[in-house]
Amino acid sequence: MQIGFRTRCYPRPKLAMILAQWTGCQRVVGNAKHDELNLLIWLRKRAILSPSWEGPDPQLDPFPLDQTFSQFKTDQTPWLSEVPAVILRNGVVRYKRGWSNHWKNPSHFRRPRRKKKADTNSVWLTRELFRFISPGLVEIGTAAHPVGVLPFVQHREIPQPASLVISRARYGHWFLSYASDCVQGPEMLADEARLQALAGQPDLEGKVQGIDRGVVLNAACSDGSTFAMEDDAKARFEWLEKRRRGYQRKAAWGKKGSRRRDKVLGKTARCSARIASIRDDFLRKTSSQIAKAAPEVTALEDLNLKGMTKRAKAKQDETGKWLRNGAAQKSGLNKALANAGLGNFRVYLEQALRKLGKMLILVPAHHSSQECSECGHTEAANRPDQETFLCQRCGHADNADLNAAKVIKKRGIALITSAGSADSARRVPKGRGAVRRIKGEQPSAASVKRETPSLTEPTWAA
């Protein structure tokens, strides 16, 4: 199993200029192939509609896309000859690979589009353009003509990757990305087999842990431990958010296309990146700490985050007059949910658990905050406020998030005991292409793959 990593790198000014030139050349070549493809498609459509066309049927020809790029080296683009030919070739290959991915899974990969200079651009380097010389240092350029040494933050030992992607964000930071299998956990059976093996064991209480995700408490575990962002980090978070809003207002007053407005937008993006860094740092440390102390199986509520963060629906009365729908309150809740990073926490927790040979399962989340962990009574009045839980039947009192974590643990045990049946425990979806279950359907124990429409994959031209 390969996992993608993205880490900060710090090129010196001369190397940064060279990488920016390579990035621009790859962008220009990719955009040129995009325009060339549109022209060829337009000519093919015109040939089909022309009554005087006597050539072969254009519809039977292969998809008009190849990997040639020498036609773009003209007198008007002499700077394309200043970079290694491998850079231009990689740019064309990236564009062609984008179309291949789109035709294989169009519901997951959108069509390749033109890239703008203002976007986050990157350069793809294959193995002949880099060499690792020591931990945290990679030499850029060919073996005969190196252009510089790039220091980066290396968190762990990595094998020699086949390629690297060096990108520059709008706010000026450089990043190095690569795919590696160095965090592959111990050899484990498939999730279904492990669940079936656990289903027959008598003592599941000590092998399962439940976790409730929230906004006030980012994570509450069934063993009583809670995790929330520290006050210093929250203060830093709020200060950066205030500065970001100020920069946004200042950019709104500026003239579109001016350099001063672009500088302000860059400061806005820099504040957003620092906010995301604070959030990711907390989530990764929390997930690692939870994974080290977790038992064999961790149960997590299966939240529909996309539905939870939808905007409030408009309301009308019988006469057609618009009514108050609480859009401002819902907008604040949506922002709080986004700032909590509930989706990223699930991803980071799964990675940390699998690295240690442990497993994460998803359980239904409906009414977990209103169900009593002692007697199972479910009622909205059981939770009078955000922090308190008081069962109206048995009188059980507890913190609302801790009670929900215990309920999630019980549901995880119940789903494990039914492993292999129609009510089998839900596995964590793999990647971004996982299927969202429809209300009323029961997931099967087998892996569920995304169903794509039957589209004919083109035959690429040589």
Number of C-alpha atoms within 10 A of each C-alpha: 9 11 12 9 12 15 14 16 21 16 19 12 9 11 16 16 12 16 20 18 17 23 22 18 21 26 23 21 23 26 20 16 23 19 14 14 16 13 13 14 16 12 13 17 13 13 18 16 10 10 8 8 12 8 8 10 11 16 11 7 13 12 16 17 20 15 18 13 16 13 6 17 13 11 8 8 10 10 12 23 14 11 14 13 12 15 21 27 17 19 26 25 17 18 24 20 13 16 20 18 15 17 20 17 19 15 13 15 15 13 13 18 12 14 14 12 12 9 10 13 18 22 24 21 20 15 13 13 20 22 18 15 10 9 14 15 16 16 18 21 18 15 12 6 9 13 17 17 19 19 18 18 15 14 10 10 10 14 11 12 14 13 15 17 15 21 23 20 17 20 17 13 14 18 20 21 18 18 19 17 13 14 17 15 16 11 8 12 10 8 19 19 14 15 24 18 13 19 19 13 10 8 10 19 11 10 14 22 25 28 26 27 23 16 15 15 16 21 24 24 26 23 14 12 11 17 18 17 16 9 9 9 14 14 11 14 20 13 13 19 17 13 15 21 13 14 21 18 12 14 20 13 10 15 11 11 8 9 11 13 19 17 14 20 20 18 20 23 19 19 22 17 17 15 20 15 13 15 20 17 10 20 26 18 14 20 22 20 14 21 26 12 8 21 16 18 26 25 29 26 24 16 16 12 13 8 8 12 16 11 14 14 9 11 12 11 8 6 6 8 9 11 10 10 13 13 13 12 11 17 15 11 16 18 12 15 18 14 14 22 19 18 15 15 21 20 17 18 24 20 23 24 23 18 17 17 17 20 26 25 22 22 25 17 17 11 13 21 24 23 24 29 23 14 12 13 14 18 15 12 12 22 22 13 10 11 13 15 25 20 24 16 13 12 13 15 17 17 16 24 28 27 28 29 29 25 27 32 28 21 22 27 23 17 23 26 22 16 23 18 13 12 16 22 29 25 21 18 16 12 7 8 14 15 12 10 11 8 6 6 8 12 17 16 19 12 13 15 11 13 11 12 10 9 10 8 13 15 11 14 11 9
